[in-house]
C-alpha cells in the first residue's frame, strides 16, 4: 500500500486517534473491572460484619439448651447454660403428644451451669400431669413395718397401646420440650425441641410461638 506524501500527516493522525481510542477502551475496561472488584470486596466485608454482629447478638442465647434424658425408668429434663451469664423470665414448655396437652413451668431466672443439670420441677409437673393417667399409687410395707409409697402400672394403661415399654421411653418418644427466655441484654428467645433458636419481639411472643408451633403437631 502506498501513501501519498500529502496525506501522510492525516494518516498518522488517524492512526494515533485510533490507538488512543483503543487504549482508552482498555483503560475503561480495566477501571470497570477494578470498580466491580472493589464492590465485591465491599459486599464481602459488609457480609462478614453482619455475620459477626449476628453471632455476637446470639452469643449468649446460642449456649442455652434443654433436652430429655432417660435414667433407667426415670425421664429427666436437662438444662444447660454455658454462656457464663444467667437467663431470665424462663418458661419451660412440655408438649405431651398423646394427651394433646402442653404444660408450662416458669422460672424467674436460671443461672449458668458448669455441667448440665436436671430441672426437677419440670419432671414433677410432667409426672403429675401425665403419669397419673398411667400409674396408680400403692403402699408397700417393708421390713420393720416401714411403709413406702410406690407406683404400679394401672390396669388397662395406655402405655403398651402407645408402643412404649416404660414411662421413661414414653416421655423420650412422645414428649417435646423447649423453653423461652430473655438473655442478659433483655432479648427474648425461644429454643425449640428440634434445637432451632429463634428471636422474638417480646418474651410472651416467644412462648406463644412455641405453643402455637406445637398445636400443629
Secondary structure, DSSP 8 states (H G I E B T S, - for coil): ----GGGHHHHHHHHHHHHHHHHHHHHHHHHHHHHHHHHHHHHHHHHHHHHHHHHHHTTTGGGEEEEEEEETTEEEEEEEETTSS-EEEEEEEEEETTTTEEEEEEEEEE---SS-EE-HHHHHHHIIIIIHHHEEEEEEE-GGG-EEEEEEE-TT-STTTTT-SSHHHHHHHHEEEEEEEE-TT--EEEE-TTS-EEEESSHHHHHHHHHHHHHT-
